[in-house]
Amino acid sequence: MNTETRPISEISRRATHILFKEMGVVETIRFLNQFSVGRGDYTKEREKWLGDISLDDAISQIKAGKK
């Protein structure tokens, strides 16, 4: 067991290298992207495109779109 404490930058570099080697570039990038912090304010943006729609109206619109 290795008890040496390494800097987080070294751990990240090694982990990324292992992921690339084992999973490939595309799957590694997809995996790492799930941990990235988004931008903007989702609540404000959602209010812009949804407005004051009620839950019942939203459900009706979803059902209408499935037909």
C-alpha positions as CSV (number, residue, x, y, z in Angstrom):
1,M,0.0,0.0,0.0
2,N,1.3,3.4,-1.0
3,T,0.9,6.0,1.8
4,E,2.7,8.8,0.0
5,T,0.4,11.9,-0.5
6,R,0.5,13.2,-4.0
7,P,-0.7,16.6,-5.3
8,I,-4.2,16.5,-6.7
9,S,-2.8,17.6,-10.1
10,E,-0.7,14.5,-10.3
11,I,-3.6,12.2,-9.3
12,S,-5.8,13.8,-11.9
13,R,-3.1,13.5,-14.6
14,R,-2.6,9.8,-13.8
15,A,-6.3,9.0,-13.6
16,T,-7.0,10.7,-16.9
17,H,-4.1,8.8,-18.5
18,I,-5.6,5.5,-17.2
19,L,-9.1,6.3,-18.4
20,F,-7.8,7.2,-21.9
21,K,-5.8,4.0,-22.1
22,E,-8.7,1.8,-20.8
23,M,-11.8,3.5,-22.2
24,G,-10.6,5.6,-25.1
25,V,-10.8,9.3,-25.6
26,V,-14.5,9.8,-26.4
27,E,-15.7,7.7,-23.4
28,T,-13.2,9.4,-21.1
29,I,-14.4,12.9,-22.1
30,R,-18.0,11.9,-21.7
31,F,-17.3,10.5,-18.3
32,L,-15.3,13.6,-17.2
33,N,-17.9,16.0,-18.5
34,Q,-20.5,14.7,-16.0
35,F,-18.5,16.3,-13.2
36,S,-17.9,19.7,-14.8
37,V,-19.7,22.7,-13.4
38,G,-22.3,24.3,-15.7
39,R,-22.7,28.0,-16.4
40,G,-25.6,30.3,-16.0
41,D,-28.6,30.3,-13.8
42,Y,-30.8,27.4,-14.8
43,T,-33.8,28.6,-12.7
44,K,-33.9,32.0,-14.5
45,E,-33.4,30.4,-17.9
46,R,-36.1,27.9,-17.3
47,E,-38.5,30.7,-16.3
48,K,-37.7,32.5,-19.6
49,W,-38.7,29.5,-21.8
50,L,-41.4,28.0,-19.6
51,G,-43.0,31.2,-18.3
52,D,-45.8,30.6,-15.8
53,I,-47.0,27.3,-17.2
54,S,-48.9,25.1,-14.8
55,L,-48.0,21.5,-14.2
56,D,-51.3,20.4,-15.8
57,D,-50.6,22.5,-18.9
58,A,-47.1,21.1,-19.2
59,I,-48.4,17.5,-18.9
60,S,-51.1,18.3,-21.6
61,Q,-48.4,19.7,-23.9
62,I,-46.2,16.6,-23.4
63,K,-49.1,14.3,-24.1
64,A,-50.2,16.3,-27.2
65,G,-46.6,16.0,-28.5
66,K,-46.6,12.2,-28.2
67,K,-49.6,11.8,-30.4
